[in-house]
Amino acid sequence: MTNTQRLKNTPRSGASVTEDRTDHDGWTTDDPSVGEMQLEDRSALRRVAGLSTELEDITEVEYRQLRLERVVLVGVWTGGTAGQAEASLAELAALAETAGSEVLEGLVQRRDKPDAATYIGSGKADELRQVVVATGADTVICDGELTPAQLTALEKVVKVKVIDRTALILDIFAQHATSREGKAQVSLAQMEYMLPRLRGWGESMSRQAGGRAGSNGGVGLRGPGETKIETDRRRIRERMAKLRREIKAMKAARDTKRTRRLRNRIPSVAIVGYTNAGKSSLLNALTGSGVLVQNALFATLDPTTRRAALPDGREFVLTDTVGFVRHLPTQLVEAFRSTLEEVADADLLMHVVDGSDPLPTEQIKAVREVVTEVLRESDAPAPPELIVVNKIDAAEPVMLMQLRGLLPDAVFVSARTGEGLDELRDRLAGLLEDPDVEVEVMLPYTRGDLLARIHTDGQILESAHGEDGTRVHARVPRALASALVEYAA
């Protein structure tokens, strides 16, 4: 037994944007005008309304390059509460509006599981077609990842373009990518998604080139050759291989910058959290930076690193990372793995939660799932986590009271008003210990390995060679200092 529920969606706009600018030492330089220029550029890019994408008008091939103008949303409610189903569709509406679409209507259907053929079932697909005709929509967005067969079957019924949640998120990432690495990562993720869904209508994709792809090789050299779709798939695979090589080379440059920062013995904090939780706003509030803050989803795609100071004067670095979302496409997690490695190398994870969201615990669960996957792939131990509940100035008092009970160790702040920031700095000072200690040791000549570690991992202030060994006065990490205790001078 099924039930269809219609939801009206309130227009929303999406997240925060930052740009990573580093000098030759790997440190980030601030330019307050950068964020403003990015905001102007993004505001100037708008999708053109009124361009029909009816499948009846398509006669050649369609590569799923999205043109979203007027959309109808549809979701399948398989479990959880009605509030969770509505929140999921409301989030899909926010994603669609971030991509530049106008959301006309949303439908939620109650089912045990999505229909294997058309995602929502043949009867509801016919009803969806009537809604599309009545509203004048040109695109249907499904709140889930559809198989190529489901996309094809649903498009035949509704007669307009059908895309899923994964394609929508990939499209937003493509719009917001600014750096060369970010653009390459998004392109790779899009191609991985598009490859099994590449198709056309009519006979356009089954045309065959002659032997040697139409090179007219002569008698004995002609044959069926490749079909057009096979040729396109091969070209996409070649392009993907090239992108992987480029990303690998860019990762080496990023690792070099990170190594320089680690060599300076300054603690690092990675800001993680759900998209639009206020991570970039908190970065600005703690560091005094001028990075762009915009109420938009998935605007921060490139890690942005800034210096900050603790109350006792010690310096540390804050790195803003890409926001997460429920059911984040696996293609994106894989493509952005090189930038998400900032999480694995951090001394502390600052997990920012939107206190004004109706389901903050669902946000926490989604973020922890992605962080766990990243740490598992990198074989790195999980850094300590500090939960920071942001936007308390906009949160409901009852929700805040519940969160204080559920998260007793969390810090509650407002990046906009500054409330709670002093407490946050004090907590950071307690969690970020001074990484170096000063030692004075007498190392026998048989322990050249320890002397080499001091040279590599520490800073030698003074050294002298004697008959029994080498007297060293140095600053070293705490782990190395514990190994040098027995040689204290």
JOURDA-V562337 format. One record per pair of residues at least 24 apart in sequence whose C-alpha atoms are under 7 Angstrom apart, sorted by the first residue. I is the first residue (numbers start at 1). J is the second residue. D is the distance in whole Angstrom. If there is no record, write none. Layout:
# JOURDA-V562337
i={I/I}
j={J/J}
d={D/D}
This chain:
# JOURDA-V562337
i={2/2/2/3/3/4/4/4/4/5/5/5/6/6/6/7/7/7/8/8/9/9/9/11/12/12/13/13/13/13/13/14/14/14/14/14/14/15/15/15/15/15/15/15/15/16/16/16/16/16/16/16/16/16/17/17/17/17/17/18/18/18/18/19/19/20/20/20/20/25/25/26/26/26/26/28/28/30/30/31/32/32/35/35/35/36/46/47/52/53/53/53/54/54/54/54/55/55/55/56/59/60/60/60/61/61/61/62/63/68/68/69/69/69/70/70/70/70/70/70/70/71/71/71/71/71/71/71/71/71/72/72/72/72/72/72/72/72/72/73/73/73/73/73/73/74/74/74/74/74/74/75/75/75/75/75/76/76/76/76/76/76/77/77/77/77/78/78/78/78/89/92/95/98/98/99/99/104/117/117/117/118/118/118/119/125/125/125/126/128/129/129/141/148/166/173/176/177/181/181/182/182/184/184/185/185/188/188/188/189/189/189/191/191/192/195/205/251/265/266/266/267/267/267/267/268/268/268/268/268/268/269/269/269/269/269/269/269/269/270/270/270/270/270/270/270/270/270/271/271/271/271/271/271/271/271/272/272/272/272/272/272/273/273/273/273/273/273/274/274/274/274/274/274/275/275/275/277/277/277/278/279/279/280/281/282/285/298/303/310/310/311/311/324/325/326/344/344/346/347/348/348/348/349/349/349/349/350/350/350/350/351/351/351/351/352/352/352/352/353/353/353/354/354/354/355/355/355/355/355/355/356/356/356/356/356/386/387/388/389/390/390/391/435/435/436/436/436/436/437/437/437/437/438/438/438/439/439/439/439/440/440/440/440/440/441/441/441/441/441/441/442/442/442/442/442/442/442/443/443/443/443/444/444/444/445/445}
j={109/110/111/109/110/107/108/109/110/107/108/109/106/107/108/105/106/107/105/106/90/93/105/97/94/97/94/97/98/295/296/94/98/276/295/296/297/275/276/294/295/296/297/298/299/276/280/292/293/294/295/296/299/300/292/293/294/299/300/291/292/300/304/302/304/302/303/304/305/257/260/257/258/260/261/305/306/289/290/290/290/291/290/291/292/292/100/100/138/138/160/161/138/159/160/161/159/160/161/159/201/200/201/204/200/201/204/200/198/101/139/101/102/138/101/102/103/104/137/138/139/101/102/103/104/137/138/139/140/141/103/104/105/106/132/137/139/140/141/105/106/107/140/141/142/106/107/108/141/142/143/107/108/109/142/143/108/109/110/111/114/120/108/109/110/111/110/111/112/113/143/143/297/296/297/171/172/135/149/150/153/150/153/154/150/154/157/158/157/158/157/158/165/197/329/298/299/301/247/250/301/302/243/247/335/336/240/243/335/331/332/335/236/240/331/233/229/338/435/315/316/316/317/347/432/316/317/318/346/347/348/317/318/319/346/347/348/349/350/318/319/320/342/343/346/348/349/350/318/319/320/321/349/350/351/352/321/323/349/350/351/352/323/324/351/352/353/367/323/324/325/353/363/367/323/324/325/352/353/354/390/320/352/320/415/415/415/323/339/425/429/425/426/367/366/366/375/380/383/383/383/384/385/383/384/385/386/385/386/387/388/385/386/387/388/387/388/389/390/388/389/390/389/390/391/389/390/391/392/395/400/391/392/394/395/396/410/411/412/413/414/415/415/477/478/475/476/477/478/475/476/477/478/474/475/476/473/474/475/481/472/473/474/488/489/471/472/473/487/488/489/469/470/471/472/487/488/489/469/470/471/487/468/469/470/469/470}
d={7/5/6/6/5/7/6/4/6/6/5/6/6/4/6/7/5/6/6/6/6/7/7/7/5/6/6/6/5/6/5/6/5/7/5/2/4/7/5/5/4/3/4/5/5/7/6/6/4/4/6/6/5/6/5/6/7/5/4/5/6/6/6/7/6/6/6/5/7/7/7/4/7/6/7/6/6/6/7/7/4/6/7/5/4/6/6/6/6/6/6/6/7/6/5/7/6/5/7/7/7/7/7/6/4/6/7/6/6/5/6/5/6/7/6/5/6/7/5/6/6/7/6/5/6/5/6/5/6/7/6/6/5/6/7/6/7/5/6/6/4/6/6/5/6/6/5/6/6/5/6/6/5/6/6/5/6/5/6/6/6/7/6/6/5/6/6/5/5/6/7/7/7/6/6/7/5/7/7/5/7/5/6/5/6/7/7/7/7/7/7/4/7/5/6/7/6/6/6/7/7/6/6/7/5/6/6/6/7/5/6/6/7/7/7/7/5/6/7/6/5/5/6/6/7/6/5/6/5/5/7/6/5/6/6/6/5/6/7/6/5/6/7/6/6/6/5/6/7/6/5/6/6/5/6/7/6/7/7/6/5/6/6/6/5/5/6/6/5/5/6/7/6/6/4/5/6/6/6/5/7/7/6/7/6/5/6/6/7/6/6/7/7/6/6/5/6/6/7/6/5/5/6/6/6/5/6/6/5/6/7/7/6/5/6/6/5/6/6/6/5/6/6/5/6/6/6/6/6/6/7/6/7/6/4/7/7/6/6/6/5/7/7/6/6/6/5/4/6/5/6/6/6/6/4/6/6/6/6/7/6/4/7/6/6/6/5/7/5/4/5/6/6/4/6/6/6/5/5/5/6/6/6/4/6/5/7}
